[in-house]
Amino acid sequence: MPPRRRSILLDRLESGTPGRPQQAILDELRRVILSGAVPPGTPIPVPEVAELFGVSRIPIRESLKTLIGEGLVDHRRNHGYAVARLTAAELREMYLVRETLETAALTAAVALATEADHAHAAWVHARLERAVADDDPHTYHRESREFHLALAGPSRMHRLLHMLESAWNITEPVQPMVHVSAVQRTVLHAEHERMLTAFLARDTAGLLAAADAHNHRLDSVIATLPADAGLLTPEDIPIGKPTGNT
């Protein structure tokens, strides 16, 4: 039997001082997964991760259980742990969840936004524009999330915003905006600009209309993600829940 290939996850983790507390290990695992540095389906070998952090396997498994609950890690019997993969239907579902939560937040955000909120949204939009000009898909993906949250954040609806970020996190291993074309990013960015203009003008109806058009565009864009690139899991392969130890 050929030797098992080293998981790319191990090269992305920053282990720090041996014996780090479980919360620090959990935070580091989550950071790497959300960064998009490891693609969906990447194995998470518990023994090697435990050795890297200088701890027993117990805090690693406990951290992975938490990440399973957050939708970031999968566990399948006889296959172990891996960075979560979504089916195409699940990805569309999470986008619907995000759109629903964001729409509710935007309605309140327009009225409650301060001048500082306006300035922050414009600043994030400028960074997003730079990513488009530089044809930098990874920065575009990251700044697109920051832009949407900059518009929703002034709602001050903290529980809703927490749910929105959690739903967003579930789609992060796929890194959808990294894989769209430069032309698609340009079109999406033009819609971002219309959203920002309405937000700054405190035009609730205009913002919701622009956001709705943008969401319809997103739905069509994510439908074009390459099915054979390992980003999404086939619809007919069940994803198991944690069962036993690995």
C-alpha positions, 0 to 999 in steps of 0.5 A, spaced: 500 500 500 502 506 498 504 511 503 498 516 505 499 523 502 500 528 507 494 533 508 495 540 506 492 542 512 498 541 516 502 545 512 497 551 513 496 550 521 500 555 525 502 550 531 505 556 536 507 553 543 506 546 544 500 544 549 496 550 546 489 550 550 483 547 546 480 554 544 486 556 541 486 550 537 479 550 535 480 558 533 486 556 528 483 550 525 477 555 524 481 560 521 485 555 516 478 553 513 475 559 513 481 562 509 480 558 503 487 555 504 485 548 504 479 546 499 473 542 501 474 535 502 481 536 505 482 530 510 484 532 517 488 527 520 487 527 528 494 524 530 498 528 525 494 534 528 495 532 535 502 531 534 503 538 531 500 542 536 503 538 542 497 535 545 493 529 545 487 527 540 482 529 545 482 536 544 483 535 537 476 531 536 473 536 541 475 541 536 472 538 530 466 536 533 465 543 534 466 545 527 462 539 525 456 543 528 458 549 525 458 546 518 465 546 517 467 539 518 464 533 516 465 526 519 464 519 515 465 512 518 471 509 516 474 515 512 475 520 518 474 528 518 475 532 512 473 539 511 466 540 509 464 539 502 457 541 500 452 539 494 450 544 489 443 544 492 446 545 499 450 551 496 444 554 493 440 553 500 445 556 504 445 562 499 438 563 500 439 563 507 444 568 507 439 572 502 433 572 507 437 574 513 441 580 509 435 583 506 432 583 514 438 586 516 439 591 510 432 594 512 434 596 519 441 598 517 439 604 512 435 607 518 440 606 523 447 607 519 451 613 522 456 617 518 461 612 520 458 606 518 457 610 511 464 611 511 466 604 512 462 601 507 465 606 502 472 604 504 470 597 503 467 598 497 474 602 494 478 595 496 473 591 493 474 595 487 481 595 487 481 587 487 477 588 481 482 592 477 487 588 479 484 581 477 485 579 484 480 573 485 482 571 492 482 578 495 475 580 491 472 574 495 474 576 501 472 583 500 465 582 497 464 578 504 466 584 508 462 589 503 455 585 504 457 585 512 458 593 512 451 594 509 448 589 514 452 591 520 449 598 522 442 594 523 445 592 530 441 586 530 446 582 533 443 575 533 441 576 526 448 578 524 451 572 528 446 567 524 448 571 517 456 570 519 455 563 520 451 561 514 456 565 510 462 561 514 459 554 511 460 556 504 467 559 505 471 552 504 468 553 497 470 560 496 465 561 490 467 568 488 474 565 487 472 561 481 467 566 477 470 569 471 473 576 471 467 578 467 462 576 472 466 579 478 466 586 474 458 585 473 457 583 480 461 589 482 457 594 478 451 591 482 455 592 489 456 600 487 448 600 486 447 597 493 452 602 496 449 608 492 442 607 495 445 605 502 449 612 502 442 615 500 438 612 505 434 609 500 431 603 503 427 601 497 432 602 492 437 598 496 433 592 497 431 592 489 439 593 488 440 587 493 434 583 490 437 583 483 444 582 485 442 576 489 438 573 483 445 574 479 449 570 484 444 565 484 446 564 476 453 565 478 454 560 483 450 555 478 456 555 473 461 553 479 465 547 476 462 541 478 468 537 476 473 541 480 472 538 487 469 544 490 462 540 491 460 533 493 456 529 488 448 529 490 448 522 491 454 521 496 451 522 503 455 526 508 455 522 515 455 525 522 460 524 527 460 516 529 466 514 533 473 515 534 478 516 528 
